[in-house]
Amino acid sequence: MSILNVLSDVVLAAFEKSGRRKALAELNTMSDRTLEDLGISRALLSQGISSWPWKSNMEVANAAKTSKRSEIKAAIKELQALNDKELADIGISRGEIAHVVKHGRSRDAYQAA
């Protein structure tokens, strides 16, 4: 790694830390209601910039749900792109795709496949 890359990383980290300090100061001036609406945890704010991004557990859980939904949709789309023979090879019928992706296959299906 060249000295310029190291210097660049240090400068970017300093700017990022400065920005987080400014954001923290601004967020600390807001009411609890406003912070709640933004999905920001007052308790995490009180811990300083080390607790960034200060998102409440509910916000994190919602992000995880959204991520899981998009993964499920992608898996369904991928399986739907297979032809009937390829689906049969893995022991799934076209009508079972959504159910198998969301809930998995039963133990009986593993033994039969």
C-alpha positions in Angstrom: 0.0 0.0 0.0 1.5 3.3 -1.0 1.9 6.3 1.3 -0.7 8.2 -0.7 -3.3 5.4 -0.1 -2.5 5.4 3.6 -2.7 9.1 3.8 -6.0 9.1 1.8 -7.5 6.5 4.2 -6.5 8.6 7.3 -8.0 11.8 5.8 -11.2 10.0 4.9 -11.5 8.5 8.4 -11.0 11.9 10.0 -13.7 13.5 7.8 -16.0 10.6 8.6 -15.4 10.9 12.3 -15.9 14.7 12.1 -19.2 14.2 10.3 -20.4 11.7 12.9 -19.6 14.2 15.7 -21.6 16.9 13.9 -24.5 14.5 13.3 -24.4 13.4 17.0 -24.5 17.0 18.2 -27.4 17.8 15.9 -29.3 14.7 16.9 -28.8 15.4 20.6 -30.7 18.7 20.2 -33.8 16.8 18.9 -36.8 15.7 20.9 -37.3 12.0 21.8 -40.4 11.9 19.6 -38.4 13.2 16.6 -35.6 10.7 17.2 -38.2 7.9 17.5 -39.7 8.9 14.2 -36.2 8.8 12.6 -35.5 5.3 14.2 -32.7 6.7 16.3 -32.1 5.4 19.8 -31.5 8.0 22.5 -29.6 5.4 24.6 -27.2 4.7 21.7 -26.7 8.5 21.1 -25.6 8.8 24.8 -22.9 6.3 24.1 -21.3 8.7 21.5 -19.9 8.2 18.0 -18.7 4.7 18.9 -22.4 3.5 18.7 -23.0 4.9 15.2 -25.4 4.5 13.3 -27.5 4.9 16.5 -30.4 2.9 15.0 -33.0 1.5 17.4 -33.5 -2.3 17.6 -36.8 -1.9 15.8 -35.1 -0.2 12.9 -32.5 -3.0 12.7 -35.2 -5.6 12.8 -37.1 -3.9 10.0 -34.0 -3.8 7.9 -33.4 -7.5 8.5 -37.0 -8.3 7.4 -36.6 -6.3 4.2 -33.3 -8.1 3.5 -34.9 -11.5 4.1 -37.9 -10.6 1.8 -35.5 -9.6 -1.0 -33.5 -12.8 -0.6 -36.7 -14.9 -0.8 -37.9 -13.1 -3.9 -34.5 -13.6 -5.5 -34.5 -17.4 -4.7 -38.0 -17.8 -6.0 -37.1 -16.0 -9.2 -33.9 -18.1 -9.6 -35.9 -21.4 -9.2 -38.6 -20.2 -11.5 -35.9 -19.7 -14.2 -35.1 -23.5 -14.1 -36.9 -25.8 -16.5 -39.2 -28.6 -15.2 -36.5 -31.3 -15.6 -34.0 -29.3 -13.5 -36.6 -28.7 -10.8 -37.5 -32.4 -10.8 -33.8 -33.2 -10.4 -33.7 -31.3 -7.1 -37.1 -32.7 -6.1 -39.3 -29.6 -6.5 -42.3 -29.1 -8.7 -43.0 -25.7 -10.2 -46.1 -25.3 -7.9 -44.0 -25.9 -4.8 -41.3 -23.3 -5.4 -42.6 -20.5 -3.2 -43.5 -22.8 -0.3 -40.1 -24.6 -0.5 -38.2 -21.3 -0.5 -40.2 -19.9 2.4 -40.5 -23.0 4.6 -38.0 -25.6 3.3 -38.7 -29.2 2.3 -40.0 -31.8 4.7 -37.8 -34.7 5.9 -39.8 -37.0 3.7 -38.9 -35.0 0.6 -35.2 -35.3 1.4 -35.5 -39.1 1.7 -37.4 -39.4 -1.5 -35.0 -37.2 -3.5 
